[in-house]
Amino acid sequence: MPLGLLDLSIVTDRLISLLNASVQSSQLWSEETTPPDGTPTGINPGQRFDINVTGLPPDEIRSLTGCQLNLYLFHVVQDSFQRNSPVTGPWTTPPVTDPTKTTTRVPPIPYQPLSLDLYYLLTAYAKGSYIQEQQAMSIALKCFHENPIVRSTVPIDNRVEEFCLTMEVESVLEAGRLWQAITSSLRLSLIYKVSVIFIEPKLPPPLAKQVQTVNLAVSPASLPFAAAGQVIGTYIKVNYIGPNDTPSQPDHRSYDLLPAVVAPGQSFLLYGAGLNQNSSNRLYLLLPDGTEQDVTAWATPTNPPSPAPPVQTDSRFTLVLPTTGAPVAGVYQLRVGNNLPSGDPNAIRSNATPFSVAAWVDPTGGPLLSPVGGTYTINGIGFSPGTMEVLLETIALTPGQFTFSSSNTISFQLPGDLPNGRYGVRVRVNQVESPPAKWVVKTS
């Protein structure tokens, strides 16, 4: 976050606003014949006078009428205590001499804020009325005495900065030199110091983003049976749209699964070693009955257009489960081998690794389902009557509460005793759950 401000007038305006607030809340003697101490004021009973607070130079207020209270920034110096302080900089590694302590990396000068002390000349002027001048000055003295720490909001980004306000003691000689410098005759005045004001520095380069995902690749050469091809496991990154999605604030989510649970149309990875040689360039699906099916066609083209990476390397197959002809939902295994059938004496097959096939729920229309006559409908691929479950979060619907209008459509109604709230629709076929896609909201 930036430190300091770019405009010194923000400080001046804040001090003037404090003075104006004090003037408005003060009980002036303008409506009384005499003040409490009995000294005549020279002001007629009922007569009011206004105190005009400005930031003008003292010589300019002589031409103005009425009582003038003026706070003028006349001198700026660099703060001697903060000029060499490393007030910014990210934390770095602990020093070798004392690992329990940390040090800061001091950034270059352009990224260090300029620290300043501001000196203000506070004067009061009312032509023909020393009483009004002294009343105005009394209000200002009380105001600044009661506000030694002043906070100001930077308008651009609503940051709150604070600074100290102190009265500076000056000799008569120094004050006389000051008044001579502004070519005005000596008037009732005080000097106030405002510190420390930081001039906002150049923004440092942004820090690196936080790590969200770490992938560790281990050399496949260390696998004991990699010479003829060996598989390790399957992986998929599931992307879906959450229920809070809007055009202005998308709600895109994802999660990783190892072993992979794949729905038709989704891509996934098969990891291993030695997968791009003649003994392992074919991909086989092991069915529950022990037979195998050649599914090498699931691999996308070996040489896709640049810049896409190759889909078959020594350590990885990139696969896509087809939307047509995909196996029914369930748990399967994958292995690699040569192009000879499994009964051939020269056939080569690797070990097998599991993955699951799930039904696909169509996300078209957005994540929130809208009922038609109290009935909700979802479409998809791979729904199978008799082996399917539909749940609303953890609440399972009974077979009578959901039906199939076709092999690719499910219709259901909300249970009458379901509490109000938002529920994710979960679909399971053969105990394999589909990726999240739909939610329902019950409001009454």
N, C-alpha and C positions, 0 to 999 in steps of 0.2 A: 504494500500500500504506500502511496506517495507520502512524504513527510514535508510539512511546511506549506507555504502558500506562495503564489506568484505576484500578488498585488498587496502592497503595504497599505493601501487605502482601506482594506478590509479591517485592519486593526484600528485605524482612525475612526471609521464609521461605527465600529463596535463601542469605542469609548464615548463617542458623541451620543449614541443611543442610550448608554448608561446615564449620561448627564441629563438628557431629555427626560428620561423616566424619573430621575430625582427631582427635576424642576416641576414636573406635573404632580408629584406626590407631596411636595413641600408646601407648608402653610406660610405664605408671604404676608407681610404686614401691610400690603397695599389696601386692604379693606378696613384697616383700623386707623383711628386718629393718631395714636401713638403706640409704639411697641411696648412689650411688657416691662421694660426697664424705665419707661417714662420719657425717653429721649424723643423730642419731636422729629418727625420724619420729613416734614415739608411736603407731604402728599395729602391731598384733600381726602376726606372720608369717602369711602366707596370707590375711590379711584384704583384701578388695577394696572399693573405694568407687566409686560411679557418679557421673558428672558430668551433671547435668540441665541442658540448654541450653533457655532460654526467651526470649521477647520481652516478659516482664512488666515493669512498673515496679519499681525497686529496693526500694521499701517493701513490696511484696507478697510478696517472696521470703523475708522475715524469718520468716514463719510456716511455711515449708517445711523439711523435714528433709533431711539429706544435703548434698552439695556442689552449689551452684547457680551456673551461669554464665549471665549474663543480658545480652542485647543489646536495649536499649530505644531506640526512636525518640522523641527528646524535643524535637527542634527542626527546623523546615523553613523554608528561605528561598529566595527566587527567585535563580537563578544570574545573577550580574551580567554574565557574558561572553556568554551566549546569549539574554538577554531581548530584544535588538533585532536578532538575526541572522535574515535571511530563509532559514531552513533548508528551506523547502518552496517550491513554485511551479514551474510548467512553464516551459520555455525560450520566449523570445519572439524577435522579430526583432533582428538586430545593431544597435547604435547607429550613428547616422549618422556620428559622429566617427571610429569605428574599426570598419569592417565585418567585420574578422577576429575580433572579440570578440562574445560573446553576453551578454545580461543575463537576469535572472530577473524574473518578475512576482511581487511579494510579495503573497500573499493577505491578505484582511482578518483581523483579530484572531481571530475564532472558528475560523479554519482554521490558525492557528499553534499549535504545541504549547507548553504552559506548561513552562518549564525550571526545575528545582528542584535544590537541594542539600539532602541529608538528613544530619542529625547524630544519631549513635547514641552512647549511653552504655553502655560495656562494663564490667560489674562482676562480681566473683566473691564468693561468700559461703558459708562452711561453718562452722556454729556449733561453736566449740571447737577448730577446726583451721585455723591460718593456713597450714600446709603445703599442705593440700588447696586452699585458695583460690589460693595462688601457683602450684601445679601447674596448676590449671585456667586461670589467667590466662596462664601460659607457653604452654600449648597454643594458646590463642586468638591470642596475639601471633604465634606461628610461622605459624599458619594464614593470618592476614590479611597477614603479610609476604610469604608465598609466592603470594598471589593478589591482586596490585594491580589487575588487570583481571578483573572478574567478569561472566560471561555468564548470562543468565536467559532461559528460554523462557516467552513469554506463553501461557497455557493455551488461550485462546479460538481463536487461529488459528496457534499453534505458531511465531510469530515469535521470533527470537532478538535480544534487546536486550543491550547491554553498558554497564558503568559503571565508574568508577574508585573505588578504595577507598584512602583515605589517613588516616594518624594526624594528628590535630589537636593542636597544642601549646597548652595552657591554663596560665595562671598559677595559683598556689595560691589566690589571692584569688578568681579566677573559679570555680575548682572548689568552693571553700567556699560561694560564693553559690548554685551549682547544687545542692549537697547540702542547703543550708538550704531551697531552694525545694521539694524533695521530702520535707521533714520526716523525713529519715533521717540517722543519724549517718554521718560520713565513713567510706567503705570504699575498698578498692583499686579504682580505676576508670581508664578511659581514654575519650577521645572520638575517634570515627572519623567521617570525612566521606565520604559517597557522592555522586558527581557524574558526569555530569549526568543527572538523571532527567527524562524528558519525559512529561508528562501528555497522553494521546492527545487530539488536537483533534477537532473536528467534521469529518466527512468532506466534502471539497469536492464540488461537482457533478461527475458523471462527464463525461469527455471524449467528444467525438463519436467515433463508430465510424470505423474506417478505411474509406476508399473502396474498394469492390470492383469496381464497374463504372462506367465513364464513357461516356455517350452524347452525341455532339456532333451537334446539328441545325443545318444550314446553310440559310439562307433559300432556298427553291426559286425565288424570283423572279430569281435570278442565272442560271438555266439558259437557254441561248440559244433553245430551241425549246419553251418551256413554254406558249406561248399556246394551242396545241391539245392539250397533254398530252404529257408526256415521262416515261419511267421511268428510274430510276437503278440499282436492284438489289433483290435479295431478301435477307431475313434471317430466321433462326429461332434461338430459344433452346431447346436440347434439354435436357430434364430427365429424369433417370433415377435409379434406386436402385443404389448401389454394392454390392459383394459383402460388405462388413462390416456390413451393415444388421442391427440387432436392435431389438426393441420398446423397449428402454431407451435405446439409442443409435442413432437413425436415421442412415443414411448416404446422404443426398440430395445429388446432384451435378448439375452443369449445365455446358454450354459453348455458345458462340455460333458460328454458321456463316454466312458471307457469301461466295458465294451460298448460298442455303438448300438443304439436303438434307432432303426432307420425306417422311415415311411416312404412309400412310392414317390419318386421324383427327387428325393434328397440324395446328396452326395456324401460320401464318407471315405475314410482312409483305412487301408490295411497295411500295417507296419511289419517289417521283417528284415531279412538279410539275404543277399544273393538272389534277388527276385527278377533279375533281367537277363537270365541265361536260359539255355535250351531246356534245362532240367526243372525250371521253375517259372516259365513264361506263360503258363496256362493257369486259370483260376477255376476252382471247383467248389461247388456248394454241396455240403453234406446234408441230406434230408433226414428227418427223424427215423425213417425205416432203414437207414444205413446205406442207401444208394447215393450216388453222386450225380451232379448235374454240372456240365461245363457252362460257366457263366463269365467266361473271358470277355464276352460282349459288354458286360457291365463297365469295363474299363473304357474311359473316354479315349479319343485318338492319341496315339503315342506321340505325335508331333503336332500339338495344337498351335494356333497362331500366337506369335509373340505379343505381349510379354508373359503369357500364361506358362507356368512351369510344366515340364514333362509329367505325364500321369503315371508312368511306370519307370521307376528307378531301381537301383540296387536295394533300396530300403523301404520302398513305398509303392503301393498301388492306389490310384485315385479312382474310386468307383461311384457309379450312379445307379441306384435301384430303379428299374424301369417302372413306368406307370401302367404299362400293359404287359401282362405275363409275369408279374412279380409273384413270388411265393406267398401263400397265405400267412397271416400273422402267426408268429411263433418264434421259438428259439432255434437257431441254426448254427452251423460251423462252416468256416472257410479254410481252404488249404490250397497250396500251389503244387504244380507238377509239370511233367512233360506232356506231349500231345498223344500219348498212347493210352488206351482205355485201362481202367483199373485192373482188369483180369489178365492183362498182358504181362508175361514174366519180366519184360524190360520197362514196365511202367514205373515211374518215379513219383512219389507223393511225399509232401512235407508233413509235419505235424499240423493239427487243426486248432483254430482259435474261434471262440464263440462270438456271435452277434445276434441281435433280435430284429425281426421285421414287425412293424406296427402298422395299423390302419392309418390312413391320412385323413385329417379333418380339414376341409376347405376353409381357408381364412377369408374368402371373398365376402365383402360387405362390412368388414370391420370386426373388431373383437367383441363388441356387445351385441347379443342377439335380441331381436325385437319379436314379440309374439304376434301371431295372427289368430284372433279368437281364443287367446289363452294357450295356444299351442306353439312350441318352439321347434324349428326344423334346422338340422345341420346336414350338409352334404359331405361326401368324401369318397375314398377308395379303400376297398378291403374290408368293409363291414361284413360280418358273418353272423347270421341269426343262430341263436342257440349257444354261442360261445362268447357272447359279448356282454359287457357290463357298462352301465352309464351311471356316473356319480356326479353329484353337485358338491364339490369339495370332498368331504368325507361321508356324505349322505348318499347311500346307494339307492337308486330307483328300482322298484320292483318290475318284473317283466310286464306287468299290466300298465305301468306308468310310462313306458316308452315302447314304440313299435317301429317296424320297418315298412315303409311304403314301397321300397325297392331295395336292391342290394347295396345301393350307394346313398340312401337317405334314411335318417333317423328323425322321428318325431317324438316329442315328450311334453308333458305338462308338469308344472311344479306341484309338489305335495301341498295339501291344504294346510298342514301344520308347520310348514317351513317358515322360520323367522325371517323378518325383513333383513335385507343385506345383499351383498354382491357375492356370487358363487362362480367358481371356475367349473366348466363342463369338462369332465374327464371321461374318456372313452377307452375301454380295454377290450381287446380281442385276444382270446387264448392267453389271458393274463399278461399280455404285453400292452403297456399304456401308450397312447398316441401323444405326440408333442402337443403342448397347450396351444389353443387357437381361439376358443370362444368362452364368453362369460355371460351370465344372466343376472339381472337385478330385480329383486322383489321389493316392492314398495308398499304393498298393502295386502 
